[in-house]
Amino acid sequence: MNLDCTGQRCPQPVVNLARAAKAAAAGAIIRITTDDPAAAIDIPAWSRMRGHQCMVIAETDGVVTHAVTIQH
């Protein structure tokens, strides 16, 4: 699943990720793209708190894409 959250400001990218994660099966990968500097911190922190794996898979000109693997 891909979430394009460019143009959205905190906390909306994490809210969208949380909704998608709730509906996703274990092992699903959610790719979330953001340009909000706070999201670069918030997405990995939210993932850690929820027990999901998170890594940056792309970063270009202030736009960051994280891959979050759901671990229900």
N, CA, C and O atoms as a CHARMM CRD file, in Angstrom:
* protein
*
  288
    1    1 MET  N      0.84400  -1.16900   0.00000 PROA 1      0.00000
    2    1 MET  CA     0.00000   0.00000   0.00000 PROA 1      0.00000
    3    1 MET  C      0.89300   1.23600   0.00000 PROA 1      0.00000
    4    1 MET  O      1.92000   1.26500   0.67900 PROA 1      0.00000
    5    2 ASN  N      0.50700   2.24200  -0.75100 PROA 2      0.00000
    6    2 ASN  CA     1.23900   3.50000  -0.81900 PROA 2      0.00000
    7    2 ASN  C      0.36500   4.63600  -0.30800 PROA 2      0.00000
    8    2 ASN  O     -0.79500   4.76200  -0.69900 PROA 2      0.00000
    9    3 LEU  N      0.92800   5.45900   0.56700 PROA 3      0.00000
   10    3 LEU  CA     0.24600   6.64800   1.06400 PROA 3      0.00000
   11    3 LEU  C      1.05300   7.86700   0.64300 PROA 3      0.00000
   12    3 LEU  O      2.21700   8.00400   1.01900 PROA 3      0.00000
   13    4 ASP  N      0.44800   8.74000  -0.12500 PROA 4      0.00000
   14    4 ASP  CA     1.09900   9.99000  -0.50600 PROA 4      0.00000
   15    4 ASP  C      0.56600  11.07900   0.41300 PROA 4      0.00000
   16    4 ASP  O     -0.56500  11.54200   0.26200 PROA 4      0.00000
   17    5 CYS  N      1.39100  11.47700   1.36100 PROA 5      0.00000
   18    5 CYS  CA     0.99000  12.48800   2.33400 PROA 5      0.00000
   19    5 CYS  C      1.75700  13.79000   2.11800 PROA 5      0.00000
   20    5 CYS  O      1.87500  14.59800   3.03800 PROA 5      0.00000
   21    6 THR  N      2.28000  13.99800   0.90900 PROA 6      0.00000
   22    6 THR  CA     2.95900  15.25800   0.64200 PROA 6      0.00000
   23    6 THR  C      1.94500  16.39100   0.74300 PROA 6      0.00000
   24    6 THR  O      0.79600  16.25700   0.32200 PROA 6      0.00000
   25    7 GLY  N      2.38900  17.49300   1.30200 PROA 7      0.00000
   26    7 GLY  CA     1.52000  18.63900   1.49000 PROA 7      0.00000
   27    7 GLY  C      0.74100  18.60400   2.78600 PROA 7      0.00000
   28    7 GLY  O      0.10300  19.59300   3.14800 PROA 7      0.00000
   29    8 GLN  N      0.77800  17.49100   3.49100 PROA 8      0.00000
   30    8 GLN  CA     0.06600  17.37100   4.77000 PROA 8      0.00000
   31    8 GLN  C      1.03200  17.66100   5.91200 PROA 8      0.00000
   32    8 GLN  O      2.20500  17.29200   5.85800 PROA 8      0.00000
   33    9 ARG  N      0.53300  18.31500   6.92400 PROA 9      0.00000
   34    9 ARG  CA     1.34800  18.66200   8.08000 PROA 9      0.00000
   35    9 ARG  C      0.97300  17.82000   9.28200 PROA 9      0.00000
   36    9 ARG  O     -0.12700  17.27300   9.36800 PROA 9      0.00000
   37   10 CYS  N      1.91900  17.73100  10.21100 PROA 10     0.00000
   38   10 CYS  CA     1.74600  16.98800  11.45200 PROA 10     0.00000
   39   10 CYS  C      0.45200  17.41700  12.13100 PROA 10     0.00000
   40   10 CYS  O      0.17500  18.61100  12.24300 PROA 10     0.00000
   41   11 PRO  N     -0.32100  16.47200  12.57400 PROA 11     0.00000
   42   11 PRO  CA    -0.08400  15.03400  12.71400 PROA 11     0.00000
   43   11 PRO  C     -0.69900  14.19900  11.59500 PROA 11     0.00000
   44   11 PRO  O     -0.72000  12.97300  11.70500 PROA 11     0.00000
   45   12 GLN  N     -1.19800  14.81100  10.52900 PROA 12     0.00000
   46   12 GLN  CA    -1.98200  14.08200   9.52800 PROA 12     0.00000
   47   12 GLN  C     -1.26600  12.88200   8.90100 PROA 12     0.00000
   48   12 GLN  O     -1.90400  11.84200   8.73700 PROA 12     0.00000
   49   13 PRO  N      0.03800  12.96300   8.53700 PROA 13     0.00000
   50   13 PRO  CA     0.68100  11.76500   7.98200 PROA 13     0.00000
   51   13 PRO  C      0.64800  10.56200   8.93000 PROA 13     0.00000
   52   13 PRO  O      0.41800   9.43600   8.49000 PROA 13     0.00000
   53   14 VAL  N      0.87500  10.79000  10.21400 PROA 14     0.00000
   54   14 VAL  CA     0.85000   9.68400  11.17600 PROA 14     0.00000
   55   14 VAL  C     -0.57800   9.18000  11.38100 PROA 14     0.00000
   56   14 VAL  O     -0.79300   7.97800  11.54100 PROA 14     0.00000
   57   15 VAL  N     -1.53600  10.07600  11.37700 PROA 15     0.00000
   58   15 VAL  CA    -2.94600   9.66200  11.49200 PROA 15     0.00000
   59   15 VAL  C     -3.30900   8.76400  10.30400 PROA 15     0.00000
   60   15 VAL  O     -3.94200   7.72400  10.48400 PROA 15     0.00000
   61   16 ASN  N     -2.91700   9.15900   9.10800 PROA 16     0.00000
   62   16 ASN  CA    -3.20400   8.34000   7.91900 PROA 16     0.00000
   63   16 ASN  C     -2.50100   6.98700   7.98800 PROA 16     0.00000
   64   16 ASN  O     -3.07400   5.96200   7.62000 PROA 16     0.00000
   65   17 LEU  N     -1.26400   6.99100   8.45900 PROA 17     0.00000
   66   17 LEU  CA    -0.51900   5.74400   8.61500 PROA 17     0.00000
   67   17 LEU  C     -1.20000   4.83900   9.63100 PROA 17     0.00000
   68   17 LEU  O     -1.33000   3.63800   9.39200 PROA 17     0.00000
   69   18 ALA  N     -1.63200   5.38600  10.74900 PROA 18     0.00000
   70   18 ALA  CA    -2.29600   4.58900  11.78900 PROA 18     0.00000
   71   18 ALA  C     -3.56800   3.94600  11.24900 PROA 18     0.00000
   72   18 ALA  O     -3.84300   2.77900  11.53200 PROA 18     0.00000
   73   19 ARG  N     -4.33700   4.69100  10.48200 PROA 19     0.00000
   74   19 ARG  CA    -5.56200   4.13100   9.89100 PROA 19     0.00000
   75   19 ARG  C     -5.24400   2.99900   8.92100 PROA 19     0.00000
   76   19 ARG  O     -5.90000   1.95800   8.92800 PROA 19     0.00000
   77   20 ALA  N     -4.24000   3.21200   8.09400 PROA 20     0.00000
   78   20 ALA  CA    -3.85600   2.18000   7.12800 PROA 20     0.00000
   79   20 ALA  C     -3.31500   0.94000   7.84500 PROA 20     0.00000
   80   20 ALA  O     -3.61000  -0.18700   7.44600 PROA 20     0.00000
   81   21 ALA  N     -2.53300   1.14500   8.89000 PROA 21     0.00000
   82   21 ALA  CA    -1.95600   0.01800   9.63600 PROA 21     0.00000
   83   21 ALA  C     -3.03900  -0.80700  10.30000 PROA 21     0.00000
   84   21 ALA  O     -2.95500  -2.03400  10.34500 PROA 21     0.00000
   85   22 LYS  N     -4.04500  -0.14300  10.80900 PROA 22     0.00000
   86   22 LYS  CA    -5.13800  -0.85200  11.47800 PROA 22     0.00000
   87   22 LYS  C     -5.84900  -1.80100  10.51700 PROA 22     0.00000
   88   22 LYS  O     -6.28000  -2.88300  10.91600 PROA 22     0.00000
   89   23 ALA  N     -5.97000  -1.40300   9.26600 PROA 23     0.00000
   90   23 ALA  CA    -6.66500  -2.20800   8.26400 PROA 23     0.00000
   91   23 ALA  C     -5.75300  -3.22100   7.56900 PROA 23     0.00000
   92   23 ALA  O     -6.23700  -4.10100   6.85600 PROA 23     0.00000
   93   24 ALA  N     -4.44700  -3.10600   7.77000 PROA 24     0.00000
   94   24 ALA  CA    -3.49000  -3.95200   7.06000 PROA 24     0.00000
   95   24 ALA  C     -3.25700  -5.28000   7.78300 PROA 24     0.00000
   96   24 ALA  O     -3.36500  -5.37000   9.00600 PROA 24     0.00000
   97   25 ALA  N     -2.94200  -6.28000   7.01200 PROA 25     0.00000
   98   25 ALA  CA    -2.60200  -7.59700   7.56200 PROA 25     0.00000
   99   25 ALA  C     -1.16000  -7.59600   8.06300 PROA 25     0.00000
  100   25 ALA  O     -0.34200  -6.78500   7.62900 PROA 25     0.00000
  101   26 ALA  N     -0.86300  -8.50600   8.97300 PROA 26     0.00000
  102   26 ALA  CA     0.51500  -8.67300   9.44100 PROA 26     0.00000
  103   26 ALA  C      1.40600  -8.96500   8.24600 PROA 26     0.00000
  104   26 ALA  O      1.04600  -9.75300   7.37000 PROA 26     0.00000
  105   27 GLY  N      2.56400  -8.33200   8.21300 PROA 27     0.00000
  106   27 GLY  CA     3.51000  -8.51600   7.12600 PROA 27     0.00000
  107   27 GLY  C      3.32200  -7.53600   5.97500 PROA 27     0.00000
  108   27 GLY  O      4.17400  -7.44800   5.09100 PROA 27     0.00000
  109   28 ALA  N      2.22000  -6.80400   5.97800 PROA 28     0.00000
  110   28 ALA  CA     1.99300  -5.81500   4.92200 PROA 28     0.00000
  111   28 ALA  C      3.02800  -4.70300   5.03300 PROA 28     0.00000
  112   28 ALA  O      3.49600  -4.37900   6.12400 PROA 28     0.00000
  113   29 ILE  N      3.37200  -4.13200   3.90400 PROA 29     0.00000
  114   29 ILE  CA     4.29800  -3.00700   3.87800 PROA 29     0.00000
  115   29 ILE  C      3.53500  -1.77800   3.40400 PROA 29     0.00000
  116   29 ILE  O      2.90500  -1.78500   2.34700 PROA 29     0.00000
  117   30 ILE  N      3.60700  -0.73400   4.20500 PROA 30     0.00000
  118   30 ILE  CA     2.98400   0.54100   3.85600 PROA 30     0.00000
  119   30 ILE  C      4.10600   1.51600   3.53600 PROA 30     0.00000
  120   30 ILE  O      4.98600   1.76000   4.36200 PROA 30     0.00000
  121   31 ARG  N      4.06700   2.06900   2.33400 PROA 31     0.00000
  122   31 ARG  CA     5.03800   3.08500   1.94000 PROA 31     0.00000
  123   31 ARG  C      4.35500   4.43800   2.07700 PROA 31     0.00000
  124   31 ARG  O      3.31600   4.68800   1.46500 PROA 31     0.00000
  125   32 ILE  N      4.94800   5.30200   2.88500 PROA 32     0.00000
  126   32 ILE  CA     4.35300   6.61000   3.13700 PROA 32     0.00000
  127   32 ILE  C      5.34800   7.69600   2.74500 PROA 32     0.00000
  128   32 ILE  O      6.47900   7.72800   3.23000 PROA 32     0.00000
  129   33 THR  N      4.90700   8.58000   1.86300 PROA 33     0.00000
  130   33 THR  CA     5.74100   9.65900   1.35000 PROA 33     0.00000
  131   33 THR  C      5.27300  10.97500   1.94900 PROA 33     0.00000
  132   33 THR  O      4.08900  11.30700   1.89700 PROA 33     0.00000
  133   34 THR  N      6.21300  11.72300   2.51900 PROA 34     0.00000
  134   34 THR  CA     5.88200  12.98400   3.18500 PROA 34     0.00000
  135   34 THR  C      6.93100  14.04700   2.86600 PROA 34     0.00000
  136   34 THR  O      8.06700  13.74200   2.50500 PROA 34     0.00000
  137   35 ASP  N      6.51300  15.29800   3.01000 PROA 35     0.00000
  138   35 ASP  CA     7.45700  16.40500   2.90800 PROA 35     0.00000
  139   35 ASP  C      7.43700  17.27100   4.16900 PROA 35     0.00000
  140   35 ASP  O      8.01900  18.35500   4.19000 PROA 35     0.00000
  141   36 ASP  N      6.77500  16.79600   5.20400 PROA 36     0.00000
  142   36 ASP  CA     6.73100  17.49400   6.48800 PROA 36     0.00000
  143   36 ASP  C      7.94600  17.06900   7.31200 PROA 36     0.00000
  144   36 ASP  O      8.08900  15.88400   7.61500 PROA 36     0.00000
  145   37 PRO  N      8.82800  18.00500   7.68300 PROA 37     0.00000
  146   37 PRO  CA    10.02000  17.62400   8.45200 PROA 37     0.00000
  147   37 PRO  C      9.69500  16.86800   9.74600 PROA 37     0.00000
  148   37 PRO  O     10.46200  15.99700  10.15400 PROA 37     0.00000
  149   38 ALA  N      8.58600  17.18400  10.38500 PROA 38     0.00000
  150   38 ALA  CA     8.22100  16.49200  11.62800 PROA 38     0.00000
  151   38 ALA  C      7.92100  15.02000  11.38100 PROA 38     0.00000
  152   38 ALA  O      8.16300  14.18600  12.25400 PROA 38     0.00000
  153   39 ALA  N      7.40200  14.69200  10.21100 PROA 39     0.00000
  154   39 ALA  CA     7.05200  13.30400   9.89600 PROA 39     0.00000
  155   39 ALA  C      8.29200  12.40700   9.85300 PROA 39     0.00000
  156   39 ALA  O      8.20500  11.21500  10.14700 PROA 39     0.00000
  157   40 ALA  N      9.43800  12.97300   9.48900 PROA 40     0.00000
  158   40 ALA  CA    10.67400  12.18700   9.45300 PROA 40     0.00000
  159   40 ALA  C     11.03800  11.66500  10.83800 PROA 40     0.00000
  160   40 ALA  O     11.73200  10.65600  10.96400 PROA 40     0.00000
  161   41 ILE  N     10.57300  12.34800  11.86600 PROA 41     0.00000
  162   41 ILE  CA    10.79100  11.91600  13.24800 PROA 41     0.00000
  163   41 ILE  C      9.59300  11.12900  13.75500 PROA 41     0.00000
  164   41 ILE  O      9.74700  10.09600  14.40800 PROA 41     0.00000
  165   42 ASP  N      8.40400  11.62100  13.45200 PROA 42     0.00000
  166   42 ASP  CA     7.17500  11.03600  13.99300 PROA 42     0.00000
  167   42 ASP  C      6.88500   9.63300  13.46700 PROA 42     0.00000
  168   42 ASP  O      6.45400   8.77300  14.23600 PROA 42     0.00000
  169   43 ILE  N      7.10500   9.38400  12.19500 PROA 43     0.00000
  170   43 ILE  CA     6.77700   8.07400  11.61800 PROA 43     0.00000
  171   43 ILE  C      7.63400   6.96500  12.22700 PROA 43     0.00000
  172   43 ILE  O      7.08100   5.95000  12.64900 PROA 43     0.00000
  173   44 PRO  N      8.96500   7.11200  12.29200 PROA 44     0.00000
  174   44 PRO  CA     9.75200   6.06300  12.96400 PROA 44     0.00000
  175   44 PRO  C      9.39200   5.90600  14.44100 PROA 44     0.00000
  176   44 PRO  O      9.36500   4.78700  14.95400 PROA 44     0.00000
  177   45 ALA  N      9.11300   7.02400  15.13500 PROA 45     0.00000
  178   45 ALA  CA     8.75700   6.93800  16.55600 PROA 45     0.00000
  179   45 ALA  C      7.42900   6.20800  16.73000 PROA 45     0.00000
  180   45 ALA  O      7.31300   5.34500  17.60000 PROA 45     0.00000
  181   46 TRP  N      6.43100   6.53800  15.92100 PROA 46     0.00000
  182   46 TRP  CA     5.12400   5.86900  15.99800 PROA 46     0.00000
  183   46 TRP  C      5.29300   4.37500  15.71500 PROA 46     0.00000
  184   46 TRP  O      4.70900   3.53600  16.40000 PROA 46     0.00000
  185   47 SER  N      6.09700   4.05300  14.69800 PROA 47     0.00000
  186   47 SER  CA     6.32300   2.64600  14.33700 PROA 47     0.00000
  187   47 SER  C      6.95400   1.87100  15.48800 PROA 47     0.00000
  188   47 SER  O      6.52400   0.75900  15.79500 PROA 47     0.00000
  189   48 ARG  N      7.96300   2.44500  16.12200 PROA 48     0.00000
  190   48 ARG  CA     8.61200   1.79500  17.27100 PROA 48     0.00000
  191   48 ARG  C      7.61700   1.56600  18.39600 PROA 48     0.00000
  192   48 ARG  O      7.57200   0.48000  18.97400 PROA 48     0.00000
  193   49 MET  N      6.81900   2.57900  18.71000 PROA 49     0.00000
  194   49 MET  CA     5.85300   2.45400  19.81400 PROA 49     0.00000
  195   49 MET  C      4.80800   1.38800  19.53100 PROA 49     0.00000
  196   49 MET  O      4.28000   0.78600  20.46600 PROA 49     0.00000
  197   50 ARG  N      4.49900   1.14100  18.27200 PROA 50     0.00000
  198   50 ARG  CA     3.47900   0.16100  17.89800 PROA 50     0.00000
  199   50 ARG  C      4.07400  -1.20800  17.56800 PROA 50     0.00000
  200   50 ARG  O      3.33500  -2.15400  17.29600 PROA 50     0.00000
  201   51 GLY  N      5.40800  -1.31900  17.58900 PROA 51     0.00000
  202   51 GLY  CA     6.06400  -2.59800  17.33600 PROA 51     0.00000
  203   51 GLY  C      6.23400  -2.92100  15.86900 PROA 51     0.00000
  204   51 GLY  O      6.49500  -4.07200  15.51900 PROA 51     0.00000
  205   52 HSD  N      6.09200  -1.92400  14.99400 PROA 52     0.00000
  206   52 HSD  CA     6.27100  -2.12900  13.56100 PROA 52     0.00000
  207   52 HSD  C      7.70800  -1.79900  13.18200 PROA 52     0.00000
  208   52 HSD  O      8.39800  -1.07900  13.90400 PROA 52     0.00000
  209   53 GLN  N      8.15400  -2.32300  12.05900 PROA 53     0.00000
  210   53 GLN  CA     9.48800  -2.01100  11.55500 PROA 53     0.00000
  211   53 GLN  C      9.37300  -0.85800  10.56700 PROA 53     0.00000
  212   53 GLN  O      8.43800  -0.80900   9.76800 PROA 53     0.00000
  213   54 CYS  N     10.32300   0.06600  10.62300 PROA 54     0.00000
  214   54 CYS  CA    10.28000   1.24600   9.77000 PROA 54     0.00000
  215   54 CYS  C     11.67900   1.53100   9.24300 PROA 54     0.00000
  216   54 CYS  O     12.66100   1.43800   9.97900 PROA 54     0.00000
  217   55 MET  N     11.75900   1.87900   7.96800 PROA 55     0.00000
  218   55 MET  CA    13.03500   2.32200   7.41700 PROA 55     0.00000
  219   55 MET  C     12.78400   3.32400   6.29600 PROA 55     0.00000
  220   55 MET  O     11.74800   3.29900   5.63300 PROA 55     0.00000
  221   56 VAL  N     13.75100   4.19600   6.10800 PROA 56     0.00000
  222   56 VAL  CA    13.69300   5.16100   5.01600 PROA 56     0.00000
  223   56 VAL  C     14.12500   4.44300   3.75500 PROA 56     0.00000
  224   56 VAL  O     15.17800   3.80500   3.72900 PROA 56     0.00000
  225   57 ILE  N     13.31200   4.54300   2.70100 PROA 57     0.00000
  226   57 ILE  CA    13.69400   3.89900   1.44200 PROA 57     0.00000
  227   57 ILE  C     14.03700   4.91300   0.36200 PROA 57     0.00000
  228   57 ILE  O     14.61700   4.54900  -0.66100 PROA 57     0.00000
  229   58 ALA  N     13.68500   6.18500   0.57100 PROA 58     0.00000
  230   58 ALA  CA    14.06300   7.23400  -0.37800 PROA 58     0.00000
  231   58 ALA  C     14.01300   8.58000   0.31800 PROA 58     0.00000
  232   58 ALA  O     13.17300   8.81900   1.18600 PROA 58     0.00000
  233   59 GLU  N     14.93000   9.45900  -0.07900 PROA 59     0.00000
  234   59 GLU  CA    14.93900  10.81700   0.44400 PROA 59     0.00000
  235   59 GLU  C     15.51800  11.72900  -0.62300 PROA 59     0.00000
  236   59 GLU  O     16.69500  11.62600  -0.96700 PROA 59     0.00000
  237   60 THR  N     14.68300  12.62500  -1.14800 PROA 60     0.00000
  238   60 THR  CA    15.10600  13.52300  -2.21300 PROA 60     0.00000
  239   60 THR  C     14.45300  14.88200  -2.03100 PROA 60     0.00000
  240   60 THR  O     13.23000  14.98800  -1.95200 PROA 60     0.00000
  241   61 ASP  N     15.26600  15.90700  -1.96600 PROA 61     0.00000
  242   61 ASP  CA    14.77900  17.29400  -1.91000 PROA 61     0.00000
  243   61 ASP  C     13.69800  17.50400  -0.85000 PROA 61     0.00000
  244   61 ASP  O     12.68900  18.15800  -1.11500 PROA 61     0.00000
  245   62 GLY  N     13.90200  16.95800   0.33700 PROA 62     0.00000
  246   62 GLY  CA    12.96300  17.16100   1.43000 PROA 62     0.00000
  247   62 GLY  C     11.75800  16.25700   1.41900 PROA 62     0.00000
  248   62 GLY  O     10.90500  16.36000   2.30100 PROA 62     0.00000
  249   63 VAL  N     11.66000  15.37000   0.44400 PROA 63     0.00000
  250   63 VAL  CA    10.56900  14.40300   0.37800 PROA 63     0.00000
  251   63 VAL  C     11.12700  13.04800   0.80600 PROA 63     0.00000
  252   63 VAL  O     12.08600  12.54400   0.22100 PROA 63     0.00000
  253   64 VAL  N     10.51200  12.46900   1.83100 PROA 64     0.00000
  254   64 VAL  CA    11.00600  11.22500   2.41200 PROA 64     0.00000
  255   64 VAL  C      9.94300  10.13700   2.25100 PROA 64     0.00000
  256   64 VAL  O      8.75800  10.37300   2.48700 PROA 64     0.00000
  257   65 THR  N     10.38100   8.94600   1.84900 PROA 65     0.00000
  258   65 THR  CA     9.48500   7.78800   1.79200 PROA 65     0.00000
  259   65 THR  C      9.98200   6.76400   2.79400 PROA 65     0.00000
  260   65 THR  O     11.12900   6.32300   2.73900 PROA 65     0.00000
  261   66 HSD  N      9.09200   6.39100   3.71800 PROA 66     0.00000
  262   66 HSD  CA     9.36300   5.34500   4.69300 PROA 66     0.00000
  263   66 HSD  C      8.61200   4.09000   4.26900 PROA 66     0.00000
  264   66 HSD  O      7.54200   4.16600   3.66600 PROA 66     0.00000
  265   67 ALA  N      9.18200   2.94600   4.58900 PROA 67     0.00000
  266   67 ALA  CA     8.50500   1.66500   4.43400 PROA 67     0.00000
  267   67 ALA  C      8.25700   1.13200   5.84400 PROA 67     0.00000
  268   67 ALA  O      9.19400   0.91100   6.61100 PROA 67     0.00000
  269   68 VAL  N      6.99200   0.93200   6.16900 PROA 68     0.00000
  270   68 VAL  CA     6.61100   0.44000   7.48800 PROA 68     0.00000
  271   68 VAL  C      6.04600  -0.96300   7.30700 PROA 68     0.00000
  272   68 VAL  O      5.04900  -1.15000   6.61000 PROA 68     0.00000
  273   69 THR  N      6.68600  -1.95000   7.93600 PROA 69     0.00000
  274   69 THR  CA     6.20900  -3.32600   7.89600 PROA 69     0.00000
  275   69 THR  C      5.34800  -3.56000   9.12600 PROA 69     0.00000
  276   69 THR  O      5.79700  -3.38100  10.25900 PROA 69     0.00000
  277   70 ILE  N      4.11400  -3.96000   8.89100 PROA 70     0.00000
  278   70 ILE  CA     3.13700  -4.12900   9.96400 PROA 70     0.00000
  279   70 ILE  C      3.39100  -5.44300  10.69600 PROA 70     0.00000
  280   70 ILE  O      3.55400  -6.49000  10.06800 PROA 70     0.00000
  281   71 GLN  N      3.42400  -5.38300  12.02200 PROA 71     0.00000
  282   71 GLN  CA     3.71700  -6.54400  12.86700 PROA 71     0.00000
  283   71 GLN  C      2.58200  -6.78400  13.86400 PROA 71     0.00000
  284   71 GLN  O      2.82700  -6.77400  15.07000 PROA 71     0.00000
  285   72 HSD  N      1.39500  -6.99200  13.41700 PROA 72     0.00000
  286   72 HSD  CA     0.26400  -7.16800  14.35600 PROA 72     0.00000
  287   72 HSD  C      0.50000  -8.32000  15.27800 PROA 72     0.00000
  288   72 HSD  O     -0.34000  -8.61300  16.12900 PROA 72     0.00000
